Amino acid sequence: MKLFLLLLCLFFFFFFSSGVVAGDRKMGSHRSSSRSTFNVKSFGARANGRSDDSKAFLNAWAAACGSDGSTKLIVPKGTYLVGLMKFRGPCKNGYLKAVEDLSRYGSSDNWIEFREINRLTITGGGTLDGQGAAAWPYNKCPKNFHCKVLPTSVKFVRMTHTVVRGLTSLNSKFFHFAVLQCVNFRAIGIRISAPKDSPNTDGIHIERSSGVTISQATIGTGDDCISIGQGNSHITIHGITCGPGHGISVGSLGRYPNEGDVKGLVVKDCTLTGTANGLRIKTWANSPGASSARNMTFEDIVMNNVANPIIIDQTYCPYASCSSTTPSRVRLSDIKFKNVRGTSSTPVAVSLDCSPGVPCRNVHLNDVHLDFSGGSPAKSACDNIHASYSGTQIPPPCA
Ligand SMILES: *[C@@H]1O[C@H](CO)[C@@H](O)[C@H](O)[C@H]1NC(C)=O
């Protein structure tokens, strides 16, 4: 069995530092003081895309991992053929810091990328510090549709059978983790932290993947704790603690033509606290494509003072410039909310705002109990939907 890791045009740095994390803007430039450098090429990596470089990677990793002080593992530009890779910890001082200077990332929109590896396992803990505070002022995405995105801390691309266990991500410049075109991906016990007001710092973004399980994660960040984008199937999210953040979101869907469908999503046993949304499905108004999202179940969810605990929004358009005259063409169907309890910080606890072009079909709510923490009774709002209901319903269903 041949396994591939292709690091194409990649030049990334791992910084291990047991010292202070904060603001050394010149990291990696002239300060060679106590930093040891481990270059995979010095460990025998050939980077010709044909001979197996696994041993060199693992030896370089082991040396960097076992070294005291500030450590840098360098993977120079090139194509590396590697086999079964387990970057195993615990490292002596597993603290990875991202370079702050954005020009060092060139046109790359990620810091660390794992691509096309079969059976990669990352264990042993460790912390990835994206040092995002210096980059956030350069993020134009909240205002500009055609923004250049900042680097995502860790991107997994076209991976198969991946396990990531116990990793911590702090203050990413953009997303903390992105899982793209992966098959059979499991993340267990991940911790994510960034300030509540940090822009586009989604915790885990999943797109065009199938067979993804995210469990026992603790996520507090400035955007969605978990976002499930287009083209995903068989996604299971359970045991997540979310907040602050924008909640657990499906979408936004329908921004681009030719998006894939979302199907087979289960979100279970999650607790959301103080988030700007709870369980959200959002699709763009004016969507160019006609994709669908179906067979999605949200169950056993606790909401603590969450704004918009249950929300379907098919008129999503965060920019002043987009015209929302054409309804969303993304079809939503077969959606269940079961046993969703707790408090809403806004009076409308359940908002089901579907597209007038393609009304939502087969949406069922079972045992929903959400009280408005402001005192007056919580309310429901609905548009272009005939939902069905069973069990407890607080707020009462739309008339
Ligand atoms: C719905 O999704 C679940 C979870 O992925 C899956 O087990 C089930 O087979 C799907 N049902 C249909 C009708 O596709």
Ligand as a Chemical Component Dictionary entry (heavy atoms), coordinates in Angstrom:
data_LIG
# 
_chem_comp.id                   LIG 
_chem_comp.type                 NON-POLYMER 
_chem_comp.pdbx_formal_charge   0 
_chem_comp.three_letter_code    LIG 
# 
loop_
_chem_comp_atom.comp_id 
_chem_comp_atom.atom_id 
_chem_comp_atom.alt_atom_id 
_chem_comp_atom.type_symbol 
_chem_comp_atom.charge 
_chem_comp_atom.model_Cartn_x 
_chem_comp_atom.model_Cartn_y 
_chem_comp_atom.model_Cartn_z 
_chem_comp_atom.pdbx_ordinal 
LIG C1 C1 C 0 -29.931 9.988  7.202 1  
LIG O1 O1 O 0 -28.650 10.241 7.794 2  
LIG C2 C2 C 0 -28.248 9.246  8.691 3  
LIG C3 C3 C 0 -26.954 9.720  9.346 4  
LIG O2 O2 O 0 -25.954 9.956  8.424 5  
LIG C4 C4 C 0 -28.104 7.919  7.967 6  
LIG O3 O3 O 0 -27.726 6.923  8.874 7  
LIG C5 C5 C 0 -29.434 7.572  7.303 8  
LIG O4 O4 O 0 -29.284 6.400  6.537 9  
LIG C6 C6 C 0 -29.896 8.704  6.411 10 
LIG N1 N1 N 0 -31.256 8.424  5.922 11 
LIG C7 C7 C 0 -31.576 8.511  4.653 12 
LIG C8 C8 C 0 -33.009 8.225  4.329 13 
LIG O5 O5 O 0 -30.781 8.780  3.776 14 
# 
loop_
_chem_comp_bond.comp_id 
_chem_comp_bond.atom_id_1 
_chem_comp_bond.atom_id_2 
_chem_comp_bond.value_order 
_chem_comp_bond.pdbx_ordinal 
LIG C1 O1 SING 1  
LIG C1 C6 SING 2  
LIG O1 C2 SING 3  
LIG C2 C3 SING 4  
LIG C2 C4 SING 5  
LIG C3 O2 SING 6  
LIG C4 O3 SING 7  
LIG C4 C5 SING 8  
LIG C5 O4 SING 9  
LIG C5 C6 SING 10 
LIG C6 N1 SING 11 
LIG N1 C7 SING 12 
LIG C7 C8 SING 13 
LIG C7 O5 DOUB 14 
# 
